[in-house]
Amino acid sequence: MNWQKITCKLEEHSNDAEEFKKFQGFEDVTTIKDGQQSDMKAFLNYLDRHGSSHVFKEYFGFDGK
């Protein structure tokens, strides 16, 4: 089954572990709505608010802007 295999597409390195703590906890992001924007644009805005918008292109293949 596909869900049993996770492929790492992006690897980041840092000496400061606090730098990677961009989210406070787990939450369901499948229903993100941001005004009148599409789900993908709203998700990009969500990542941007958490300082992680740079990974969008790595995972989806386009920059979304």
Sequence and secondary structure as in RCSB ss.txt:
>XXXX:A:sequence
MNWQKITCKLEEHSNDAEEFKKFQGFEDVTTIKDGQQSDMKAFLNYLDRHGSSHVFKEYFGFDGK
>XXXX:A:secstr
 GGG          S GGGG   SS    TT   TTS HHHHHHHHHHHTT GGGHHHHHSS   
